[in-house]
């Protein structure tokens, strides 16, 4: 993984750490906050997330404050089922959308057995995590709890993380339709320093109007090596090159790590 400074950053382990785990063809992002709060967004397609968590969490720490399931496709969900077996999870943020798979049924069963509080994501929710740090839900636009979905990708949780002057936008697997609505509704406020690229760089996402609204300095693509889908699509890579965004890819760079404090942010070697 190459090393790039984007801003002046004090040599300190204080502040915010964001890990875009290398879990193959899937998504998993881990957020560690100076006050001890830990948030896991998605868990990838299998138990590889457990090894990734083991590298960044102290061996004695078995608690994750919030788990976010953006949507119940296997490449986001399956690892989280394993996480529930190994860690104490305090809260789950999810859509609750209907989805008929064995793993999703197992996920819901384990949540129920453990009595884990569930928050159903909807636009407008704001989680104030620490001084200067908040997580805001931008989508879904209305409650998806127990609703049928024609396109499960477009029900995904889109969230923005703001930490002092640093901002990150997490876009799950949303496609063009939702991106265009977000760009219109949040035209003056959706810009972000770092974009977690939607749907692993699929050609169905990362449309030009959306990227023009977000204007990311950096784009992180979570994708598996030599995957059968052809992700990321060449035209998507071209769009990021056209806006001069630095591209990070887990299939090439491995886990991508960001550190931030009051002075700015940087991508660092793990």
C-alpha positions in Angstrom: 0.0 0.0 0.0 1.4 3.4 -0.9 1.7 6.2 1.6 0.2 9.6 1.1 -0.1 12.6 3.4 -3.2 14.7 2.7 -2.8 17.2 5.6 -0.4 18.1 8.4 -0.9 15.5 11.1 0.6 15.3 14.6 2.6 12.1 15.4 0.1 10.7 17.8 -2.2 7.7 18.1 -5.0 9.9 19.5 -7.9 10.9 17.4 -9.8 8.8 14.9 -8.8 5.6 13.1 -10.8 4.2 10.2 -9.8 0.8 8.8 -11.2 -0.3 5.4 -10.5 -4.0 5.9 -9.4 -6.3 3.1 -12.1 -8.9 3.3 -12.1 -9.9 -0.4 -15.2 -9.2 -2.5 -17.2 -7.4 0.2 -17.2 -4.4 2.6 -16.1 -4.1 6.1 -15.0 -0.8 7.8 -13.9 -0.4 11.4 -13.9 2.9 13.3 -12.0 3.5 16.5 -12.4 6.7 18.4 -10.1 8.3 21.0 -12.8 7.9 23.7 -12.8 4.1 23.2 -15.9 3.9 21.0 -15.7 1.2 18.3 -18.0 0.9 15.3 -18.1 -1.8 12.6 -19.8 -1.1 9.3 -20.5 -4.4 7.5 -18.6 -7.7 7.9 -17.7 -8.9 4.5 -18.6 -12.3 2.9 -17.1 -14.7 5.5 -15.1 -14.8 8.8 -12.1 -13.0 7.4 -13.3 -10.0 9.4 -12.4 -11.8 12.6 -8.7 -11.8 11.7 -8.9 -8.2 10.7 -10.5 -7.2 14.0 -7.9 -9.2 15.8 -5.1 -7.2 14.3 -6.5 -3.8 15.4 -8.3 -4.5 18.7 -6.5 -5.5 21.9 -6.8 -9.2 22.6 -8.7 -8.5 25.8 -11.3 -6.2 24.2 -14.4 -8.2 23.1 -16.9 -5.3 22.9 -18.1 -3.4 19.8 -20.3 -0.4 20.6 -22.2 -0.4 17.3 -22.5 -2.7 14.3 -24.0 -1.3 11.2 -25.5 -3.7 8.6 -25.9 -1.5 5.6 -28.0 -4.1 3.8 -28.3 -7.9 4.0 -26.5 -9.1 0.9 -24.0 -11.9 1.8 -20.9 -9.8 1.0 -21.8 -7.4 3.8 -23.7 -9.6 6.2 -22.0 -13.0 6.5 -19.0 -11.9 8.5 -21.3 -10.0 11.0 -23.0 -13.3 11.9 -19.6 -14.5 13.0 -18.9 -11.3 14.8 -22.0 -11.8 17.0 -20.5 -15.1 18.2 -17.1 -13.6 19.2 -17.9 -10.1 20.4 -20.4 -8.4 22.7 -22.3 -5.9 20.5 -24.1 -3.1 22.3 -26.3 -1.8 19.4 -27.1 -2.7 15.9 -28.0 -0.1 13.2 -29.8 -1.7 10.2 -32.7 -1.2 7.9 -34.7 -4.2 8.8 -35.7 -4.7 5.2 -37.2 -8.1 4.2 -34.7 -10.5 2.7 -35.2 -14.2 2.5 -31.8 -15.9 3.0 -30.6 -18.4 5.6 -27.8 -16.1 6.8 -30.1 -13.2 7.3 -32.5 -15.5 9.2 -29.5 -16.6 11.4 -28.5 -13.0 11.9 -32.0 -12.0 13.1 -32.1 -15.1 15.3 -28.8 -14.3 17.0 -29.8 -10.7 17.5 -33.0 -11.8 19.2 -31.3 -14.4 21.4 -28.7 -11.9 22.6 -31.3 -9.1 23.2 -29.2 -6.6 21.2 -31.0 -3.3 20.8 -31.7 -2.5 17.2 -32.1 0.9 15.6 -33.7 1.0 12.2 -31.8 3.4 10.0 -33.6 6.3 8.4 -32.5 9.7 7.0 -32.0 12.4 9.7 -30.6 10.2 12.5 -27.5 11.7 14.0 -25.2 9.8 16.5 -23.0 12.1 18.5 -20.0 9.9 19.3 -17.5 12.3 20.9 -16.4 15.9 20.8 -16.3 16.9 17.2 -17.4 13.5 16.0 -20.8 12.5 14.7 -22.3 9.9 12.4 -25.2 11.0 10.3 -27.6 8.8 8.3 -28.5 10.2 4.9 -30.3 7.2 3.5 -32.6 5.3 3.4 -35.1 8.1 3.0 -37.9 6.3 4.8 -38.1 3.3 7.1 -37.4 0.0 5.3 -38.3 -2.1 8.3 -40.2 -5.2 7.2 -40.6 -3.8 3.7 -40.1 -5.7 0.5 -37.4 -4.3 -1.8 -37.1 -4.5 -5.6 -33.5 -3.6 -5.4 -31.9 -4.5 -2.0 -28.8 -2.4 -2.9 -30.9 0.8 -3.0 -32.2 0.2 0.6 -28.6 0.5 2.0 -27.6 2.7 4.8 -25.6 5.7 3.6 -23.8 7.5 6.4 -21.5 10.5 6.8 -18.8 10.6 9.5 -17.6 14.1 10.5 -14.6 14.6 12.7 -13.6 18.2 13.1 -12.7 19.2 9.5 -12.5 15.7 8.1 -15.4 14.0 6.5 -16.0 10.5 5.2 -19.0 9.2 3.2 -20.0 5.5 3.4 -22.3 4.5 0.5 -22.9 0.7 0.9 -24.0 -0.7 -2.5 -26.3 2.1 -3.6 -26.8 2.6 -7.3 -27.4 5.5 -9.7 -31.0 6.2 -8.7 -30.1 6.8 -5.0 -26.9 8.6 -5.8 -28.8 11.1 -8.0 -31.4 11.7 -5.2 -28.6 12.2 -2.7 -26.8 14.7 -5.0 -30.1 16.7 -5.4 -31.3 16.6 -1.8 -27.9 17.3 -0.2 -26.4 19.3 -3.0 -24.8 21.8 -0.6 -23.8 19.4 2.2 -22.8 16.0 0.8 -19.2 16.9 -0.1 -16.7 14.7 1.7 -12.9 14.3 1.9 -13.1 10.5 1.5 -15.7 8.4 -0.3 -16.2 4.7 0.3 -17.0 3.9 -3.3 -20.5 2.3 -3.7 -20.9 -1.3 -4.8 -17.2 -2.1 -5.1 -16.8 0.2 -8.1 -19.6 -1.3 -10.2 -20.6 0.6 -13.3 -24.1 0.9 -11.9 -22.8 3.4 -9.3 -20.4 6.4 -8.9 -22.2 8.5 -11.5 -20.7 11.8 -12.6 -23.3 14.0 -11.0 -22.9 12.3 -7.6 -19.1 12.6 -7.7 -19.4 16.2 -8.7 -21.5 16.8 -5.5 -19.2 14.8 -3.2 -15.9 16.1 -4.7 -13.8 13.5 -2.8 -10.1 14.0 -2.4 -9.8 10.2 -2.0 -11.8 7.2 -3.0 -11.6 3.8 -1.3 -12.8 0.7 -3.3 -13.4 -2.5 -1.3 -13.0 -5.2 -3.8 -11.7 -8.8 -4.2 -8.7 -9.7 -6.3 -9.6 -11.0 -9.8 -13.3 -11.0 -8.9 -15.8 -12.4 -11.4 -17.8 -9.2 -11.6 -15.0 -7.1 -13.2 -15.0 -4.7 -10.3 -14.0 -1.9 -10.3 -15.3 -1.0 -13.7 -12.8 0.9 -16.0 -15.3 3.7 -16.6 -15.7 4.2 -12.8 -11.9 4.4 -12.4 -11.9 7.0 -15.2 -14.5 9.1 -13.4 -12.4 9.3 -10.3 -9.3 10.1 -12.4 -11.2 12.9 -14.1 -11.9 14.6 -10.7 -8.3 13.9 -9.6 -9.3 11.8 -6.6 -6.6 9.5 -5.2 -7.8 5.9 -5.5 -7.2 3.2 -2.9 -8.2 -0.4 -3.6 -8.1 -3.3 -1.1 -7.3 -5.8 -3.9 -4.1 -3.9 -4.6 -3.3 -2.0 -1.4 -4.7 -4.4 1.2 -6.4 -2.9 4.2 -6.6 0.9 3.8 -6.1 2.9 7.0 -6.9 6.5 7.8 -6.0 8.5 10.8 -7.4 11.9 11.7 -7.2 14.5 14.4 -8.1 18.2 14.8 -5.4 19.1 12.2 -6.5 16.9 9.3 -6.2 13.4 8.1 -3.8 11.0 6.5 -3.7 7.5 4.9 -1.0 5.5 6.7 0.7 2.1 6.4 -0.8 -0.5 8.7 
